[in-house]
């Protein structure tokens, strides 16, 4: 190297380094967003509106939605407290659809509960406060979709109505042809692709927040609509209990991301624009049933 060139390179090197394009900032993962979220972006899951469904292989935890189905929620809790569901059964497991449970045989006393109630397919937007965080993308089934206090929901301003949507893990009250023939004595959970055509045709009462895998992995029924053809195929339910009725050391203290929080908004955006290395094309769109609302043991990171 010529003697006069070395000093020039020494002077130019810092300039070349400074001019080099910077690495683009790394988009955080969902786990990283959750781990960095402040405590104020979470809300506790109320044990007064939580039920435990105990199966042979474990516990399914369901958060109830009294803002949308107050009468059905009250009835389900009354039936649970009357031990109506003790020794009930999962009677149906239809592939890519639902798991359903009830008391299929002997008529059991309802206690303070009711067999049927007036349908609660939707509720007025006006009146009692209804938090709603809309998603930015269009929906096939409703003018607007989003989340209401953690629950996937839809609304129609022209009708003045809002309702819950049939996403994976949502829980509804089975009924016959009469709209008012359900009440919560027979319940189901969605275990397949979201059957949104059921929206506003069935009363949705809550969502599974833990243990949905215990239901989605059940043997499929071979009868019509996935019903078990023989009693011995049914999955026994030990009991359904209102969480608040158990001592604190026997219940799980859960919390969920507030769907009106900055943390949730960030989770929605990374779901709409997938940036991890596997994705080659980001859709720039997300379906209401494709947004996961995190749930964890309270205070966990």
HELIX and SHEET records of a PDB file:
HELIX    1   1 UNK A    3  UNK A   19  1                                  17    
HELIX    2   2 UNK A   30  UNK A   35  1                                   6    
HELIX    3   3 UNK A   39  UNK A   41  5                                   3    
HELIX    4   4 UNK A   47  UNK A   49  5                                   3    
HELIX    5   5 UNK A   70  UNK A   81  1                                  12    
HELIX    6   6 UNK A  196  UNK A  198  5                                   3    
HELIX    7   7 UNK A  212  UNK A  216  1                                   5    
HELIX    8   8 UNK A  224  UNK A  226  5                                   3    
HELIX    9   9 UNK A  231  UNK A  233  5                                   3    
HELIX   10  10 UNK A  243  UNK A  245  5                                   3    
HELIX   11  11 UNK A  248  UNK A  250  5                                   3    
HELIX   12  12 UNK A  262  UNK A  272  1                                  11    
HELIX   13  13 UNK A  288  UNK A  290  5                                   3    
SHEET    1   A 3 UNK A  42  UNK A  44  0                                        
SHEET    2   A 3 UNK A 254  UNK A 257 -1                                        
SHEET    3   A 3 UNK A 295  UNK A 297 -1                                        
SHEET    1   B 9 UNK A  50  UNK A  55  0                                        
SHEET    2   B 9 UNK A  58  UNK A  64 -1                                        
SHEET    3   B 9 UNK A 203  UNK A 210 -1                                        
SHEET    4   B 9 UNK A 170  UNK A 173 -1                                        
SHEET    5   B 9 UNK A 187  UNK A 190 -1                                        
SHEET    6   B 9 UNK A  98  UNK A 102 -1                                        
SHEET    7   B 9 UNK A  89  UNK A  93 -1                                        
SHEET    8   B 9 UNK A 235  UNK A 242 -1                                        
SHEET    9   B 9 UNK A  50  UNK A  55 -1                                        
SHEET    1   C 5 UNK A 123  UNK A 124  0                                        
SHEET    2   C 5 UNK A 161  UNK A 164 -1                                        
SHEET    3   C 5 UNK A 151  UNK A 156 -1                                        
SHEET    4   C 5 UNK A 144  UNK A 148 -1                                        
SHEET    5   C 5 UNK A 133  UNK A 134 -1                                        
END                                                                             
